[in-house]
Amino acid sequence: MDEMNSDCGEKGLSAEMLETPRSKLTQTLKRAERFTEEKEMHEAQREWIRCVALTRIIYGNGHWRVAQAFANLAHSYLMITDKAFCPGFLAQVLQHANSAKVILSMGGGTPPKSTEEKRELLSTFLMTFYTLGAEWVMEELKGTTWEEATEWKISEKDLAAALGRARLLQNKPMMAMEHFKKAIGAVVSAGGEMAPELIDLYQEIAHIEQVQKNHNKSIGYLLMAHCVALAVHTKFSTEAASTALLLAKAYAATGEQKHAETTEMYFTESLAAYKAALGSDHSQTISALEDFSKWLVHVGKREQAYDLLQESFTAQSDLCSDFNEKAAERFYIMGGICLAERKMKEGYQWLSKCAEIQAAVYGPRHRKSKEIQKLLKLLETSSVVREGSRQLTQQQQKASSQTLC
């Protein structure tokens, strides 16, 4: 195990040194978005700062991508300020949002080419508009000086959806919902009731209903999204997998026993689709598996959850893929299951693996690393765990001496 971990660490270091700025930006964006989703805003903030630096290196100071990076950074400071008012953070919000404004006001460099890039640019305008609370963005949208401006007219659907997301940032869910409904109407009028753009819009409204504890309405919109995903894509596509997973979570959120069978059906359907589309080792597949296993534990099906998690390790193709934060999470769940079943020794071993990975991934001073270490120290007071820990240490020492010989 130690030898494998060392090899994995060396491979990771070599790969990091060979990464291009674009590759580093992609990974940094993923971390920033994940930390933001998990509400770990200080960690997210550090990643958004790195995004600004990498984006400048790649695109130059005057590109709209740099404005996008500044807008994201400003928004991260704003989210922290919303939780606990801090004049220093508010100054950072205004500074970074104004940096985005200056770049956008000057034209933003190379105009966006793809439809997705145009939507990202529109979102950057609206996020900056929300952050600064000014009307200049709408004027800029009308008066842009790009040569290709006439070729990227903003559709009614794009504008309505972007305004809906801006209203969500303002914590105005009901106004956001009205914008999303307008976007749905525009899509249906243009592309029919099975237009693929409807999937995201239905999911946006479902999320708002979910936050409002309107479970039945949320499920209704997610069922429509899943119906479109199955009609437009295949049953074993990432789109169908994603909508099935959201349905499983929505049914689970009701907390009603009558929905247990349906919840398990959609979890199973989602996991099968992710495995078929992306493979067992993919992060999205692992995330779906973790969600499924946590729900199984919650409803008392601990043995089924444990088997599912253990199978995920035996099915993986890359030995080093069990040395990352996703693996740590699975080890943690397995350890918790063992402790619940009063299998203290096995639980301690799984949690020790979790602690080892977390210390390597996050660092020993990270909150997660400290919490798992506290739990391990508490478990070490058990005589069963102490004996198991002593035997494990002896085995490791024996293996090490044999290697040296």
ZAKOL-988892 format. One record per residue (C-alpha): residue number from 1; chain; x, y, z. Coordinates in Angstrom, 3 decimals. Layout:
// ZAKOL-988892
<NUM,'A',<X,Y,Z>>
...
This chain:
// ZAKOL-988892
<1,'A',<0.000,0.000,0.000>>
<2,'A',<2.777,2.446,0.978>>
<3,'A',<4.713,1.595,-2.202>>
<4,'A',<1.637,2.117,-4.345>>
<5,'A',<0.836,5.428,-2.631>>
<6,'A',<4.420,6.581,-3.233>>
<7,'A',<4.175,5.647,-6.919>>
<8,'A',<0.860,7.443,-7.226>>
<9,'A',<2.294,10.531,-5.527>>
<10,'A',<5.310,10.613,-7.847>>
<11,'A',<3.092,10.175,-10.896>>
<12,'A',<0.833,12.998,-9.700>>
<13,'A',<3.828,15.331,-9.164>>
<14,'A',<5.275,14.560,-12.594>>
<15,'A',<1.899,15.077,-14.275>>
<16,'A',<1.423,18.407,-12.493>>
<17,'A',<4.831,19.661,-13.654>>
<18,'A',<4.005,18.784,-17.273>>
<19,'A',<0.548,20.382,-17.252>>
<20,'A',<-0.075,23.323,-19.587>>
<21,'A',<-1.700,26.551,-18.317>>
<22,'A',<-4.943,25.562,-20.082>>
<23,'A',<-4.963,22.167,-18.370>>
<24,'A',<-4.241,23.800,-15.004>>
<25,'A',<-7.070,26.290,-15.609>>
<26,'A',<-9.524,23.465,-16.323>>
<27,'A',<-8.621,21.691,-13.069>>
<28,'A',<-8.652,24.942,-11.078>>
<29,'A',<-12.123,25.814,-12.422>>
<30,'A',<-13.434,22.400,-11.384>>
<31,'A',<-12.088,22.841,-7.858>>
<32,'A',<-13.476,26.383,-7.600>>
<33,'A',<-16.932,25.266,-8.741>>
<34,'A',<-16.886,22.261,-6.396>>
<35,'A',<-15.878,24.353,-3.375>>
<36,'A',<-18.536,26.949,-4.277>>
<37,'A',<-21.180,24.225,-4.519>>
<38,'A',<-20.083,22.858,-1.133>>
<39,'A',<-20.294,26.394,0.349>>
<40,'A',<-16.588,26.313,1.288>>
<41,'A',<-16.163,29.873,0.103>>
<42,'A',<-12.656,30.617,1.407>>
<43,'A',<-11.268,27.570,-0.425>>
<44,'A',<-13.284,28.525,-3.513>>
<45,'A',<-11.933,32.063,-3.334>>
<46,'A',<-8.320,30.862,-3.510>>
<47,'A',<-9.144,28.815,-6.619>>
<48,'A',<-10.940,31.765,-8.286>>
<49,'A',<-7.833,33.910,-7.678>>
<50,'A',<-5.735,31.249,-9.435>>
<51,'A',<-8.273,31.265,-12.290>>
<52,'A',<-7.712,35.001,-12.813>>
<53,'A',<-3.930,34.533,-12.977>>
<54,'A',<-4.107,31.543,-15.365>>
<55,'A',<-6.708,33.227,-17.591>>
<56,'A',<-4.463,36.278,-17.955>>
<57,'A',<-1.545,34.055,-18.962>>
<58,'A',<-3.628,32.242,-21.582>>
<59,'A',<-5.761,35.035,-23.081>>
<60,'A',<-4.066,38.332,-22.185>>
<61,'A',<-5.393,41.161,-19.990>>
<62,'A',<-8.095,42.527,-22.316>>
<63,'A',<-9.980,39.307,-23.184>>
<64,'A',<-13.585,38.757,-22.084>>
<65,'A',<-12.480,35.480,-20.433>>
<66,'A',<-10.450,37.595,-17.989>>
<67,'A',<-13.583,39.656,-17.301>>
<68,'A',<-15.396,36.391,-16.632>>
<69,'A',<-12.693,35.347,-14.168>>
<70,'A',<-12.886,38.710,-12.372>>
<71,'A',<-16.704,38.473,-12.222>>
<72,'A',<-16.491,35.009,-10.635>>
<73,'A',<-13.922,36.243,-8.112>>
<74,'A',<-16.065,39.286,-7.240>>
<75,'A',<-19.069,37.023,-6.738>>
<76,'A',<-17.090,34.734,-4.401>>
<77,'A',<-16.221,37.733,-2.197>>
<78,'A',<-19.862,38.830,-2.328>>
<79,'A',<-21.069,35.436,-1.085>>
<80,'A',<-18.706,35.667,1.905>>
<81,'A',<-19.871,39.227,2.605>>
<82,'A',<-23.504,38.034,2.544>>
<83,'A',<-22.718,35.593,5.376>>
<84,'A',<-20.742,38.010,7.546>>
<85,'A',<-20.418,41.678,6.600>>
<86,'A',<-16.811,42.726,6.147>>
<87,'A',<-15.852,46.167,4.704>>
<88,'A',<-12.569,44.756,3.373>>
<89,'A',<-14.344,42.018,1.407>>
<90,'A',<-16.906,44.519,0.081>>
<91,'A',<-14.032,46.624,-1.255>>
<92,'A',<-12.700,43.486,-3.017>>
<93,'A',<-16.152,42.855,-4.526>>
<94,'A',<-16.256,46.331,-6.053>>
<95,'A',<-12.618,46.234,-7.198>>
<96,'A',<-12.913,42.923,-9.072>>
<97,'A',<-16.381,43.659,-10.477>>
<98,'A',<-15.098,46.990,-11.794>>
<99,'A',<-12.126,45.194,-13.393>>
<100,'A',<-14.631,42.998,-15.222>>
<101,'A',<-16.678,46.079,-16.177>>
<102,'A',<-13.652,47.889,-17.668>>
<103,'A',<-12.709,44.897,-19.857>>
<104,'A',<-16.290,44.411,-21.072>>
<105,'A',<-16.752,48.149,-21.711>>
<106,'A',<-13.639,48.148,-23.917>>
<107,'A',<-14.987,45.352,-26.116>>
<108,'A',<-13.566,42.252,-24.457>>
<109,'A',<-10.997,41.391,-27.134>>
<110,'A',<-11.742,38.474,-29.446>>
<111,'A',<-15.525,38.026,-29.809>>
<112,'A',<-17.091,34.708,-28.780>>
<113,'A',<-17.568,32.180,-31.571>>
<114,'A',<-19.655,29.254,-30.329>>
<115,'A',<-23.184,29.435,-28.938>>
<116,'A',<-21.882,28.269,-25.558>>
<117,'A',<-19.262,31.044,-25.455>>
<118,'A',<-21.930,33.630,-26.271>>
<119,'A',<-24.046,32.368,-23.378>>
<120,'A',<-21.036,32.499,-21.062>>
<121,'A',<-20.381,36.092,-22.095>>
<122,'A',<-24.006,37.038,-21.469>>
<123,'A',<-23.821,35.435,-18.026>>
<124,'A',<-20.651,37.446,-17.328>>
<125,'A',<-22.461,40.674,-18.238>>
<126,'A',<-25.391,39.775,-15.990>>
<127,'A',<-23.239,38.623,-13.067>>
<128,'A',<-21.290,41.884,-13.227>>
<129,'A',<-24.592,43.773,-13.486>>
<130,'A',<-25.879,42.013,-10.386>>
<131,'A',<-22.662,42.541,-8.421>>
<132,'A',<-22.393,46.258,-9.173>>
<133,'A',<-26.128,46.912,-9.154>>
<134,'A',<-25.828,49.212,-12.203>>
<135,'A',<-27.663,49.569,-15.519>>
<136,'A',<-24.558,49.994,-17.671>>
<137,'A',<-24.522,46.308,-18.679>>
<138,'A',<-27.788,46.505,-20.615>>
<139,'A',<-26.460,49.483,-22.527>>
<140,'A',<-23.244,47.588,-23.264>>
<141,'A',<-25.248,44.633,-24.556>>
<142,'A',<-27.033,46.946,-26.994>>
<143,'A',<-23.978,48.962,-28.026>>
<144,'A',<-21.175,46.387,-28.282>>
<145,'A',<-18.504,47.352,-30.830>>
<146,'A',<-17.489,43.865,-31.903>>
<147,'A',<-17.457,43.367,-35.660>>
<148,'A',<-19.445,40.144,-35.332>>
<149,'A',<-22.053,41.656,-33.014>>
<150,'A',<-24.793,41.317,-35.635>>
<151,'A',<-24.143,37.560,-35.836>>
<152,'A',<-24.811,36.791,-32.176>>
<153,'A',<-28.201,38.284,-31.406>>
<154,'A',<-29.335,37.286,-27.941>>
<155,'A',<-32.416,35.084,-28.180>>
<156,'A',<-35.449,35.578,-25.959>>
<157,'A',<-34.699,32.211,-24.338>>
<158,'A',<-31.057,33.047,-23.560>>
<159,'A',<-31.916,36.432,-22.091>>
<160,'A',<-34.804,35.074,-19.998>>
<161,'A',<-32.687,32.195,-18.672>>
<162,'A',<-29.743,34.481,-17.862>>
<163,'A',<-32.048,36.925,-16.053>>
<164,'A',<-33.481,33.978,-14.128>>
<165,'A',<-30.018,32.976,-12.939>>
<166,'A',<-29.249,36.588,-12.027>>
<167,'A',<-32.438,36.688,-9.923>>
<168,'A',<-31.313,33.519,-8.166>>
<169,'A',<-28.045,35.248,-7.287>>
<170,'A',<-30.144,38.051,-5.821>>
<171,'A',<-32.036,35.471,-3.737>>
<172,'A',<-35.296,36.206,-5.561>>
<173,'A',<-36.466,32.675,-6.475>>
<174,'A',<-40.038,33.505,-7.475>>
<175,'A',<-38.896,36.191,-9.921>>
<176,'A',<-36.282,33.758,-11.232>>
<177,'A',<-38.977,31.146,-11.813>>
<178,'A',<-41.013,33.551,-13.928>>
<179,'A',<-37.989,34.213,-16.141>>
<180,'A',<-37.335,30.479,-16.536>>
<181,'A',<-40.978,29.891,-17.471>>
<182,'A',<-40.700,32.587,-20.150>>
<183,'A',<-37.589,30.834,-21.449>>
<184,'A',<-39.468,27.525,-21.568>>
<185,'A',<-42.279,29.161,-23.530>>
<186,'A',<-39.773,30.565,-26.037>>
<187,'A',<-38.076,27.172,-26.464>>
<188,'A',<-41.358,25.286,-26.937>>
<189,'A',<-42.533,27.851,-29.514>>
<190,'A',<-39.287,27.535,-31.477>>
<191,'A',<-38.373,23.862,-31.065>>
<192,'A',<-41.356,21.943,-29.717>>
<193,'A',<-42.004,20.146,-26.440>>
<194,'A',<-38.999,17.826,-26.794>>
<195,'A',<-36.347,20.472,-27.490>>
<196,'A',<-33.100,19.524,-25.656>>
<197,'A',<-32.757,23.055,-24.183>>
<198,'A',<-35.792,22.293,-22.001>>
<199,'A',<-33.822,19.840,-19.850>>
<200,'A',<-31.757,22.522,-18.073>>
<201,'A',<-34.711,24.903,-17.778>>
<202,'A',<-36.957,22.278,-16.170>>
<203,'A',<-34.131,21.452,-13.782>>
<204,'A',<-33.695,25.119,-12.838>>
<205,'A',<-37.379,25.423,-11.867>>
<206,'A',<-37.294,22.045,-10.106>>
<207,'A',<-34.399,23.273,-7.967>>
<208,'A',<-36.330,26.406,-6.962>>
<209,'A',<-39.377,24.314,-6.034>>
<210,'A',<-37.135,21.940,-4.078>>
<211,'A',<-35.653,24.797,-2.038>>
<212,'A',<-39.220,25.964,-1.308>>
<213,'A',<-40.025,22.415,-0.063>>
<214,'A',<-42.554,21.962,-2.871>>
<215,'A',<-41.468,18.364,-3.444>>
<216,'A',<-44.314,17.272,-5.723>>
<217,'A',<-43.880,20.258,-8.050>>
<218,'A',<-40.127,19.718,-8.119>>
<219,'A',<-40.604,16.049,-9.035>>
<220,'A',<-43.070,17.043,-11.760>>
<221,'A',<-40.539,19.286,-13.491>>
<222,'A',<-37.778,16.690,-13.126>>
<223,'A',<-40.023,14.035,-14.676>>
<224,'A',<-40.485,16.332,-17.687>>
<225,'A',<-36.714,16.885,-17.888>>
<226,'A',<-36.109,13.120,-17.737>>
<227,'A',<-38.738,12.516,-20.417>>
<228,'A',<-36.988,14.950,-22.766>>
<229,'A',<-33.569,13.440,-21.973>>
<230,'A',<-34.802,9.948,-22.863>>
<231,'A',<-36.476,11.201,-26.041>>
<232,'A',<-33.543,13.258,-27.306>>
<233,'A',<-30.702,11.030,-26.051>>
<234,'A',<-30.419,7.324,-25.206>>
<235,'A',<-31.300,5.615,-21.927>>
<236,'A',<-27.579,5.084,-21.284>>
<237,'A',<-26.475,8.685,-21.884>>
<238,'A',<-25.014,11.142,-19.391>>
<239,'A',<-28.074,13.364,-19.859>>
<240,'A',<-30.468,10.552,-18.906>>
<241,'A',<-28.153,9.536,-16.054>>
<242,'A',<-28.136,13.085,-14.684>>
<243,'A',<-31.910,13.561,-14.803>>
<244,'A',<-32.483,10.114,-13.235>>
<245,'A',<-30.084,11.005,-10.401>>
<246,'A',<-31.905,14.282,-9.739>>
<247,'A',<-35.211,12.399,-9.677>>
<248,'A',<-33.830,9.893,-7.165>>
<249,'A',<-32.663,12.731,-4.904>>
<250,'A',<-36.009,14.534,-5.249>>
<251,'A',<-38.003,11.443,-4.275>>
<252,'A',<-35.570,10.805,-1.398>>
<253,'A',<-35.990,14.401,-0.179>>
<254,'A',<-39.691,13.806,0.458>>
<255,'A',<-38.738,11.453,3.286>>
<256,'A',<-41.850,9.392,2.568>>
<257,'A',<-41.644,5.604,2.747>>
<258,'A',<-44.043,5.232,-0.193>>
<259,'A',<-41.377,6.726,-2.475>>
<260,'A',<-38.552,4.393,-1.355>>
<261,'A',<-39.002,1.921,-4.217>>
<262,'A',<-39.119,4.697,-6.819>>
<263,'A',<-36.064,6.358,-5.285>>
<264,'A',<-34.043,3.145,-5.514>>
<265,'A',<-35.252,2.568,-9.093>>
<266,'A',<-33.958,5.965,-10.266>>
<267,'A',<-30.671,5.645,-8.350>>
<268,'A',<-30.105,2.240,-10.001>>
<269,'A',<-31.069,3.600,-13.420>>
<270,'A',<-28.730,6.589,-13.044>>
<271,'A',<-25.749,4.519,-11.901>>
<272,'A',<-26.208,2.029,-14.759>>
<273,'A',<-26.377,4.879,-17.297>>
<274,'A',<-23.253,6.577,-15.940>>
<275,'A',<-21.322,3.291,-15.996>>
<276,'A',<-22.368,2.636,-19.592>>
<277,'A',<-21.664,6.184,-20.791>>
<278,'A',<-18.548,7.099,-18.810>>
<279,'A',<-17.181,3.948,-17.159>>
<280,'A',<-16.939,2.881,-13.521>>
<281,'A',<-13.893,5.072,-12.737>>
<282,'A',<-15.365,8.391,-13.879>>
<283,'A',<-15.947,11.033,-11.202>>
<284,'A',<-19.624,11.447,-12.143>>
<285,'A',<-20.179,7.709,-11.820>>
<286,'A',<-18.466,7.671,-8.435>>
<287,'A',<-20.521,10.659,-7.247>>
<288,'A',<-23.752,8.904,-8.231>>
<289,'A',<-22.576,5.765,-6.435>>
<290,'A',<-21.791,7.768,-3.283>>
<291,'A',<-25.235,9.400,-3.320>>
<292,'A',<-26.898,6.017,-3.786>>
<293,'A',<-24.890,4.398,-0.987>>
<294,'A',<-25.598,7.273,1.441>>
<295,'A',<-29.314,6.913,0.785>>
<296,'A',<-29.123,3.142,1.296>>
<297,'A',<-27.411,3.733,4.652>>
<298,'A',<-30.086,6.282,5.564>>
<299,'A',<-32.925,3.818,4.935>>
<300,'A',<-31.159,1.022,6.826>>
<301,'A',<-29.795,-0.990,3.875>>
<302,'A',<-26.224,-0.854,5.148>>
<303,'A',<-25.097,-4.201,3.760>>
<304,'A',<-26.273,-3.294,0.255>>
<305,'A',<-24.484,0.057,0.513>>
<306,'A',<-21.267,-1.592,1.706>>
<307,'A',<-21.305,-4.116,-1.156>>
<308,'A',<-21.898,-1.326,-3.668>>
<309,'A',<-18.959,0.691,-2.359>>
<310,'A',<-16.621,-2.287,-2.167>>
<311,'A',<-17.540,-3.288,-5.724>>
<312,'A',<-16.553,0.178,-6.937>>
<313,'A',<-12.957,-0.450,-5.853>>
<314,'A',<-12.683,-3.943,-7.357>>
<315,'A',<-14.130,-2.721,-10.670>>
<316,'A',<-11.665,0.147,-11.161>>
<317,'A',<-9.055,-0.159,-13.907>>
<318,'A',<-6.446,2.255,-12.495>>
<319,'A',<-4.851,1.303,-9.157>>
<320,'A',<-3.982,4.944,-8.478>>
<321,'A',<-7.637,5.978,-8.831>>
<322,'A',<-8.272,4.892,-5.240>>
<323,'A',<-5.965,7.632,-3.945>>
<324,'A',<-8.131,10.738,-4.333>>
<325,'A',<-10.855,12.615,-2.487>>
<326,'A',<-13.634,10.490,-4.013>>
<327,'A',<-11.972,7.346,-2.714>>
<328,'A',<-11.559,8.983,0.697>>
<329,'A',<-15.291,9.685,0.794>>
<330,'A',<-16.111,6.052,-0.018>>
<331,'A',<-13.674,4.789,2.629>>
<332,'A',<-15.355,7.133,5.106>>
<333,'A',<-18.842,5.786,4.334>>
<334,'A',<-17.604,2.185,4.565>>
<335,'A',<-15.960,2.945,7.890>>
<336,'A',<-19.188,4.461,9.167>>
<337,'A',<-21.159,1.387,8.080>>
<338,'A',<-18.745,-0.910,9.925>>
<339,'A',<-18.998,1.184,13.093>>
<340,'A',<-22.799,1.098,12.888>>
<341,'A',<-22.576,-2.714,12.646>>
<342,'A',<-20.213,-2.692,15.671>>
<343,'A',<-17.320,-3.939,13.537>>
<344,'A',<-14.875,-1.577,15.212>>
<345,'A',<-11.651,-3.044,13.832>>
<346,'A',<-12.802,-2.950,10.196>>
<347,'A',<-14.279,0.509,10.655>>
<348,'A',<-10.989,1.805,12.060>>
<349,'A',<-9.050,0.380,9.083>>
<350,'A',<-11.324,2.026,6.494>>
<351,'A',<-11.252,5.345,8.327>>
<352,'A',<-7.448,5.150,8.572>>
<353,'A',<-7.256,4.834,4.785>>
<354,'A',<-9.606,7.802,4.514>>
<355,'A',<-7.374,9.843,6.848>>
<356,'A',<-4.242,8.957,4.881>>
<357,'A',<-5.748,10.160,1.609>>
<358,'A',<-7.253,13.316,3.101>>
<359,'A',<-3.913,14.307,4.622>>
<360,'A',<-2.273,13.900,1.186>>
<361,'A',<-5.041,15.644,-0.773>>
<362,'A',<-6.044,18.465,1.585>>
<363,'A',<-3.061,18.673,3.935>>
<364,'A',<-2.946,17.676,7.625>>
<365,'A',<-4.292,21.061,8.813>>
<366,'A',<-7.459,21.000,6.701>>
<367,'A',<-10.773,20.787,8.552>>
<368,'A',<-11.592,17.376,7.087>>
<369,'A',<-8.181,15.951,8.017>>
<370,'A',<-8.487,17.219,11.584>>
<371,'A',<-12.000,15.830,12.022>>
<372,'A',<-11.061,12.322,10.872>>
<373,'A',<-7.986,12.322,13.119>>
<374,'A',<-10.170,13.209,16.122>>
<375,'A',<-12.476,10.312,15.292>>
<376,'A',<-9.547,7.885,14.964>>
<377,'A',<-8.124,8.956,18.321>>
<378,'A',<-11.510,8.378,19.904>>
<379,'A',<-11.719,4.905,18.368>>
<380,'A',<-8.213,4.061,19.579>>
<381,'A',<-9.544,4.016,23.145>>
<382,'A',<-11.340,0.771,22.223>>
<383,'A',<-9.383,-2.374,23.170>>
<384,'A',<-10.447,-4.117,19.930>>
<385,'A',<-9.159,-1.222,17.835>>
<386,'A',<-5.910,-0.972,19.824>>
<387,'A',<-5.177,-4.678,19.245>>
<388,'A',<-6.060,-4.397,15.544>>
<389,'A',<-3.906,-1.294,15.150>>
<390,'A',<-0.960,-3.041,16.852>>
<391,'A',<-1.276,-6.098,14.567>>
<392,'A',<-1.511,-3.881,11.484>>
<393,'A',<1.660,-2.006,12.487>>
<394,'A',<3.520,-5.299,13.021>>
<395,'A',<2.414,-6.561,9.601>>
<396,'A',<3.613,-3.349,7.943>>
<397,'A',<6.970,-3.533,9.716>>
<398,'A',<7.373,-7.192,8.732>>
<399,'A',<6.561,-6.436,5.101>>
<400,'A',<9.034,-3.538,5.141>>
<401,'A',<11.853,-5.711,6.548>>
<402,'A',<11.187,-8.428,3.950>>
<403,'A',<11.409,-5.833,1.201>>
<404,'A',<14.770,-4.614,2.518>>
<405,'A',<16.124,-8.187,2.641>>
